[in-house]
Amino acid sequence: MKLLLAFIVVITLASCSKTNTPSAQDEGAAIIAKDSSQFNGRLYITTLDYFGGTKIANSDVYLYTNYEDIYRNLYLYNIIGNNGGEVDFGYLLQGNYYVVSSKGFKRDTSLVQILGGRSVQRNVYLR
């Protein structure tokens, strides 16, 4: 009887094993190129020099969901600005976000509010 019970347990465990075969969903999330939700807004950031007003190329721009995450370094996105100092975060859910931009020793933090169905353009001035 014990042998039969052990055999059933072994067969059950063997038939419940999980395979590690990658699927098409494991390839990563696609970038949203078209907004299909009324609750999304698009965010554009331009990094500028505080004193000269010129665009700062290749600056690091981080997006955070709350102020405490800045100190924890838990950002949603990190994008390096293009040569024109511009960053496109794409479509985001409506709400408040913090943007931290830096280049060398210059740094600035800004609060951004995303509204549904609207594009938001913000300038961040580095000192």
C-alpha positions as CSV (number, residue, x, y, z in Angstrom):
1,M,0.0,0.0,0.0
2,K,2.8,2.4,0.9
3,L,4.5,1.6,-2.4
4,L,1.4,2.4,-4.4
5,L,1.0,5.7,-2.5
6,A,4.6,6.7,-3.2
7,F,4.2,5.8,-6.9
8,I,1.1,8.1,-7.1
9,V,2.9,11.0,-5.4
10,V,5.9,10.7,-7.8
11,I,3.6,10.5,-10.9
12,T,1.7,13.6,-9.7
13,L,4.8,15.6,-9.1
14,A,6.3,14.7,-12.4
15,S,3.1,15.7,-14.3
16,C,3.0,19.1,-12.6
17,S,6.4,20.3,-13.6
18,K,6.7,23.7,-15.2
19,T,8.6,24.2,-18.4
20,N,10.9,27.2,-19.0
21,T,10.1,27.5,-22.7
22,P,10.1,31.3,-23.6
23,S,6.9,32.6,-25.2
24,A,6.2,35.6,-27.3
25,Q,5.1,37.5,-24.2
26,D,8.5,37.1,-22.6
27,E,10.1,39.4,-25.2
28,G,9.3,42.6,-23.2
29,A,6.7,45.3,-23.3
30,A,6.1,47.2,-26.5
31,I,6.4,50.9,-26.5
32,I,3.0,52.6,-26.8
33,A,3.1,54.7,-30.0
34,K,-0.6,55.6,-30.1
35,D,-2.7,56.6,-27.2
36,S,-5.8,54.4,-26.9
37,S,-6.9,55.5,-23.4
38,Q,-8.7,58.6,-22.3
39,F,-6.7,58.5,-19.0
40,N,-3.2,58.8,-20.6
41,G,-1.2,61.9,-21.3
42,R,2.1,62.4,-23.1
43,L,5.1,64.0,-21.4
44,Y,7.9,65.9,-23.1
45,I,10.9,67.3,-21.1
46,T,13.4,69.9,-22.3
47,T,16.6,70.4,-20.3
48,L,17.9,73.9,-20.3
49,D,20.8,75.8,-18.7
50,Y,19.5,78.1,-15.9
51,F,21.9,80.9,-16.6
52,G,22.1,80.9,-20.4
53,G,18.8,79.3,-21.4
54,T,20.4,77.0,-23.9
55,K,19.4,73.4,-24.3
56,I,21.7,70.9,-22.6
57,A,22.5,67.9,-24.7
58,N,22.8,64.3,-23.4
59,S,21.4,65.1,-19.9
60,D,20.0,62.2,-17.7
61,V,16.3,62.6,-17.1
62,Y,14.6,60.4,-14.5
63,L,10.8,60.0,-13.8
64,Y,9.6,59.1,-10.3
65,T,6.1,58.5,-8.9
66,N,6.7,60.2,-5.5
67,Y,9.2,62.3,-3.8
68,E,10.5,59.5,-1.4
69,D,11.5,57.4,-4.4
70,I,14.0,60.0,-5.4
71,Y,16.0,59.3,-2.3
72,R,15.5,55.5,-2.7
73,N,16.6,55.8,-6.4
74,L,13.4,53.9,-7.5
75,Y,12.7,55.5,-10.8
76,L,10.1,54.5,-13.5
77,Y,12.2,55.6,-16.5
78,N,15.7,56.9,-17.1
79,I,16.2,58.5,-20.5
80,I,19.3,60.3,-21.8
81,G,18.3,63.5,-23.7
82,N,19.1,63.8,-27.3
83,N,21.4,66.5,-28.7
84,G,18.6,69.0,-28.5
85,G,18.2,68.4,-24.7
86,E,14.7,66.9,-25.3
87,V,13.2,63.8,-23.9
88,D,9.9,62.1,-24.8
89,F,8.5,59.8,-22.0
90,G,5.6,58.7,-24.2
91,Y,2.1,58.1,-22.7
92,L,1.7,57.9,-19.0
93,L,-1.3,57.4,-16.7
94,Q,-2.7,60.7,-15.4
95,G,-1.3,61.8,-12.1
96,N,1.6,63.6,-10.5
97,Y,5.2,62.6,-11.3
98,Y,8.6,64.0,-10.3
99,V,11.2,64.7,-12.9
100,V,14.9,64.8,-12.0
101,S,17.3,66.0,-14.6
102,S,21.1,66.1,-14.2
103,K,24.3,66.8,-16.2
104,G,27.6,66.7,-14.4
105,F,27.2,68.7,-11.2
106,K,24.0,70.5,-12.4
107,R,20.7,69.1,-11.2
108,D,17.0,70.0,-10.8
109,T,13.8,68.4,-9.6
110,S,10.4,69.3,-10.9
111,L,6.8,68.3,-10.3
112,V,4.7,67.4,-13.4
113,Q,1.0,66.8,-13.6
114,I,-0.2,64.5,-16.4
115,L,-3.8,65.0,-17.5
116,G,-5.8,62.6,-19.6
117,G,-5.8,63.2,-23.3
118,R,-3.2,66.1,-23.2
119,S,0.4,66.5,-24.0
120,V,2.5,68.2,-21.4
121,Q,5.7,70.1,-22.3
122,R,8.0,71.0,-19.3
123,N,11.3,72.8,-19.2
124,V,13.8,71.8,-16.5
125,Y,16.5,74.4,-15.7
126,L,19.8,73.0,-14.4
127,R,21.9,75.2,-12.1
